[in-house]
Amino acid sequence: MAQLSPVLTQATPVQAARGEGVYLYDTEGRRYLDFTAGIGVTSTGHCHPKVVAAAQEQVATLIHGQYTTVMHQPLLKLAERLGDVLPPALDSVFFLNSGSEAVEASVRLARHATGRPLILAFDGGFHGRTMGAAALTTSGAKIRSGIGPMMGGTVFAPFPYAYRYGWSEEQAVEFALAELDRQLVSTAPAADVAAFLIEPVLGEGGYVPTPPAFLRGLRERADRHGILLIADEVQTGYGRTGKFWGHQHAEDLTPDILITAKGLASGFPLSGIAAPRELMSKARPGSQGGTYGGNAVACAAALATLDVVQEEGLVENAAVQGRRLLDGLRAATADVKQVGDVRGLGLMVAVEFTAPDGSPDAATAGKAHAAAAEQGLLLLTCGPFGNVVRFIPPLITTAEQVDEGLALWSKALTSAA
């Protein structure tokens, strides 16, 4: 009898039977507060009635209309509706299935459009597990280990991770931009760089917000050298950070290519890239496509997701409840000596555990994470050392549910610290 791969391990001991809103229920009926949201996917909560109804209706009408063979209305309507929330300049979209696929599509487009070979990414970034995306990922050795040689044409520059360096944010930004300038005249000549690729908040790398000043510095250098700026908004998009797109925390800045996935369709597999039509038209014929990309049911769910996000004010809610969560976590950990930093934007918040000498304390992070699950609170860890516990509640989360999560976390800390 076939079984799941033994390498496919769970972050929590829960076998989910059903989900409703911010809660998961296991096969024995126990309720868990789900502050993982499927790694930021179920942004409208589990089984939002409007999303369920849209998917059910579409399943009975058309399940699969392969978009390079025939066209279908959910895909066309979604492309049009995204124009309401995308930066105005990004008026052309292409849909795929996963974040990794979208990352690779953005790289392909950047190289086609510029004729340049290099993609410059940043330390700690996570862009996916497929071979091209993994070659751009440095969030942890497990993504790259044992599969080399990696895709060529990738270069990495320092990320302004102020807490790691023990500096102010201003100092970290100054250092990272100076190092980038050095690389553009040494290991990654500017004339050879097709694109900068960055997450507005490091995801798997530790939930570290990218300082707005650093994003603006990238934009200025990209414009100066004819380099494209790619914002990997797979996890930060669709309201997660308290703005619709994470890069919007750096005001008056627009990337050349934006990557979206995760919260786009409330759990249905769907991703996409957006770019100006002039730029998108530089992709070579046949370079964009895919058997399942832009699936009709996923697009119908995405349309309903966008309705829910807008009608229920979920972007604004993420900002409000995110501040409540961040403040509550700082208060709950103020006397916990193993906690070195609490940070985040919107409902994308993390607690970093460190030893007295400042080194990563993965052991205590692991204990706290496991203890939270025992209490009924589902969380995830991240960071290259696994010493960061991350909170990713659905965007529908209320103040009462934030407080419920904080109470469960406090109990978990007591047993772990």
Solvent accessible surface area in square Angstrom, and as a share of the most:
residue,aa,sasa,rsa
1,M,217,0.97
2,A,100,0.78
3,Q,152,0.67
4,L,144,0.72
5,S,61,0.39
6,P,126,0.79
7,V,129,0.74
8,L,124,0.62
9,T,113,0.66
10,Q,129,0.57
11,A,58,0.45
12,T,24,0.14
13,P,112,0.71
14,V,15,0.09
15,Q,127,0.56
16,A,58,0.45
17,A,66,0.51
18,R,132,0.48
19,G,13,0.12
20,E,100,0.45
21,G,21,0.20
22,V,2,0.01
23,Y,29,0.11
24,L,28,0.14
25,Y,37,0.14
26,D,20,0.11
27,T,87,0.51
28,E,163,0.73
29,G,52,0.50
30,R,106,0.39
31,R,120,0.44
32,Y,16,0.06
33,L,2,0.01
34,D,1,0.00
35,F,0,0.00
36,T,16,0.09
37,A,0,0.00
38,G,41,0.40
39,I,66,0.34
40,G,4,0.04
41,V,35,0.20
42,T,17,0.10
43,S,3,0.02
44,T,1,0.01
45,G,1,0.01
46,H,26,0.12
47,C,87,0.52
48,H,23,0.10
49,P,101,0.64
50,K,101,0.43
51,V,6,0.04
52,V,52,0.30
53,A,56,0.43
54,A,25,0.19
55,A,8,0.06
56,Q,120,0.53
57,E,125,0.56
58,Q,21,0.09
59,V,75,0.43
60,A,93,0.72
61,T,105,0.61
62,L,69,0.34
63,I,98,0.50
64,H,79,0.35
65,G,5,0.05
66,Q,33,0.15
67,Y,25,0.10
68,T,96,0.56
69,T,108,0.63
70,V,82,0.47
71,M,101,0.45
72,H,9,0.04
73,Q,104,0.46
74,P,15,0.10
75,L,12,0.06
76,L,85,0.42
77,K,105,0.44
78,L,0,0.00
79,A,38,0.29
80,E,137,0.61
81,R,61,0.22
82,L,4,0.02
83,G,52,0.50
84,D,100,0.52
85,V,20,0.12
86,L,14,0.07
87,P,12,0.08
88,P,131,0.82
89,A,59,0.46
90,L,3,0.02
91,D,99,0.51
92,S,20,0.13
93,V,38,0.22
94,F,20,0.09
95,F,8,0.03
96,L,12,0.06
97,N,39,0.20
98,S,46,0.30
99,G,15,0.14
100,S,19,0.12
101,E,61,0.27
102,A,0,0.00
103,V,0,0.00
104,E,61,0.27
105,A,12,0.09
106,S,0,0.00
107,V,9,0.05
108,R,125,0.46
109,L,2,0.01
110,A,0,0.00
111,R,64,0.23
112,H,46,0.21
113,A,22,0.17
114,T,40,0.23
115,G,65,0.63
116,R,53,0.19
117,P,71,0.44
118,L,28,0.14
119,I,0,0.00
120,L,0,0.00
121,A,0,0.00
122,F,3,0.01
123,D,50,0.26
124,G,14,0.13
125,G,3,0.02
126,F,39,0.16
127,H,5,0.02
128,G,4,0.03
129,R,155,0.56
130,T,65,0.38
131,M,103,0.46
132,G,9,0.09
133,A,0,0.00
134,A,0,0.00
135,A,0,0.00
136,L,1,0.00
137,T,0,0.00
138,T,41,0.24
139,S,5,0.03
140,G,11,0.11
141,A,80,0.62
142,K,157,0.67
143,I,15,0.08
144,R,70,0.26
145,S,77,0.50
146,G,83,0.79
147,I,62,0.31
148,G,53,0.51
149,P,131,0.83
150,M,44,0.20
151,M,58,0.26
152,G,53,0.51
153,G,24,0.23
154,T,34,0.20
155,V,21,0.12
156,F,49,0.20
157,A,1,0.01
158,P,23,0.15
159,F,4,0.02
160,P,2,0.01
161,Y,26,0.10
162,A,22,0.17
163,Y,79,0.30
164,R,150,0.55
165,Y,59,0.23
166,G,66,0.64
167,W,96,0.34
168,S,57,0.37
169,E,95,0.42
170,E,139,0.62
171,Q,98,0.43
172,A,0,0.00
173,V,12,0.07
174,E,119,0.53
175,F,66,0.28
176,A,0,0.00
177,L,24,0.12
178,A,57,0.44
179,E,48,0.22
180,L,0,0.00
181,D,49,0.25
182,R,140,0.51
183,Q,19,0.08
184,L,7,0.04
185,V,127,0.73
186,S,54,0.35
187,T,92,0.54
188,A,0,0.00
189,P,57,0.36
190,A,15,0.12
191,A,75,0.58
192,D,57,0.29
193,V,0,0.00
194,A,0,0.00
195,A,0,0.00
196,F,0,0.00
197,L,0,0.00
198,I,3,0.02
199,E,11,0.05
200,P,4,0.02
201,V,1,0.00
202,L,3,0.02
203,G,0,0.00
204,E,28,0.13
205,G,2,0.02
206,G,0,0.00
207,Y,0,0.00
208,V,10,0.05
209,P,32,0.20
210,T,6,0.04
211,P,5,0.03
212,P,45,0.28
213,A,46,0.36
214,F,0,0.00
215,L,5,0.03
216,R,116,0.42
217,G,8,0.08
218,L,0,0.00
219,R,40,0.15
220,E,81,0.36
221,R,31,0.11
222,A,1,0.00
223,D,95,0.49
224,R,136,0.50
225,H,53,0.24
226,G,44,0.43
227,I,4,0.02
228,L,24,0.12
229,L,3,0.01
230,I,0,0.00
231,A,4,0.03
232,D,5,0.02
233,E,0,0.00
234,V,24,0.14
235,Q,18,0.08
236,T,1,0.01
237,G,8,0.08
238,Y,2,0.01
239,G,0,0.00
240,R,5,0.02
241,T,2,0.01
242,G,13,0.13
243,K,79,0.33
244,F,25,0.10
245,W,0,0.00
246,G,2,0.02
247,H,2,0.01
248,Q,59,0.26
249,H,48,0.21
250,A,0,0.00
251,E,124,0.55
252,D,158,0.82
253,L,13,0.07
254,T,51,0.30
255,P,2,0.02
256,D,29,0.15
257,I,0,0.00
258,L,0,0.00
259,I,0,0.00
260,T,7,0.04
261,A,6,0.05
262,K,46,0.20
263,G,5,0.05
264,L,0,0.00
265,A,0,0.00
266,S,15,0.10
267,G,43,0.42
268,F,71,0.29
269,P,92,0.58
270,L,5,0.02
271,S,0,0.00
272,G,2,0.02
273,I,2,0.01
274,A,2,0.02
275,A,0,0.00
276,P,36,0.23
277,R,174,0.64
278,E,131,0.59
279,L,19,0.10
280,M,16,0.07
281,S,84,0.54
282,K,100,0.42
283,A,19,0.14
284,R,155,0.57
285,P,138,0.87
286,G,82,0.79
287,S,21,0.13
288,Q,53,0.24
289,G,32,0.31
290,G,33,0.32
291,T,81,0.47
292,Y,141,0.53
293,G,3,0.03
294,G,1,0.01
295,N,32,0.16
296,A,0,0.00
297,V,11,0.06
298,A,2,0.02
299,C,0,0.00
300,A,11,0.08
301,A,0,0.00
302,A,0,0.00
303,L,27,0.14
304,A,8,0.06
305,T,0,0.00
306,L,0,0.00
307,D,46,0.24
308,V,0,0.00
309,V,3,0.02
310,Q,85,0.38
311,E,112,0.50
312,E,84,0.38
313,G,25,0.24
314,L,6,0.03
315,V,22,0.13
316,E,114,0.51
317,N,32,0.16
318,A,0,0.00
319,A,23,0.18
320,V,76,0.43
321,Q,17,0.07
322,G,2,0.02
323,R,144,0.53
324,R,107,0.39
325,L,0,0.00
326,L,28,0.14
327,D,89,0.46
328,G,16,0.15
329,L,0,0.00
330,R,117,0.43
331,A,76,0.59
332,A,33,0.25
333,T,6,0.04
334,A,79,0.61
335,D,143,0.74
336,V,25,0.15
337,K,171,0.72
338,Q,30,0.13
339,V,23,0.13
340,G,34,0.32
341,D,35,0.18
342,V,11,0.06
343,R,19,0.07
344,G,12,0.12
345,L,48,0.24
346,G,13,0.13
347,L,0,0.00
348,M,0,0.00
349,V,1,0.00
350,A,0,0.00
351,V,0,0.00
352,E,15,0.07
353,F,0,0.00
354,T,10,0.06
355,A,29,0.23
356,P,142,0.89
357,D,118,0.61
358,G,50,0.48
359,S,45,0.29
360,P,53,0.33
361,D,23,0.12
362,A,42,0.33
363,A,70,0.54
364,T,14,0.08
365,A,0,0.00
366,G,33,0.31
367,K,122,0.52
368,A,0,0.00
369,H,20,0.09
370,A,51,0.40
371,A,11,0.09
372,A,0,0.00
373,A,5,0.04
374,E,126,0.57
375,Q,68,0.30
376,G,6,0.06
377,L,0,0.00
378,L,6,0.03
379,L,1,0.00
380,L,19,0.09
381,T,45,0.26
382,C,8,0.05
383,G,12,0.12
384,P,79,0.49
385,F,131,0.55
386,G,26,0.25
387,N,4,0.02
388,V,2,0.01
389,V,0,0.00
390,R,8,0.03
391,F,1,0.00
392,I,0,0.00
393,P,0,0.00
394,P,0,0.00
395,L,1,0.00
396,I,42,0.21
397,T,0,0.00
398,T,58,0.33
399,A,25,0.20
400,E,126,0.56
401,Q,36,0.16
402,V,0,0.00
403,D,59,0.30
404,E,54,0.24
405,G,0,0.00
406,L,23,0.12
407,A,53,0.41
408,L,27,0.14
409,W,0,0.00
410,S,46,0.30
411,K,114,0.48
412,A,0,0.00
413,L,7,0.03
414,T,114,0.66
415,S,84,0.54
416,A,11,0.09
417,A,61,0.48
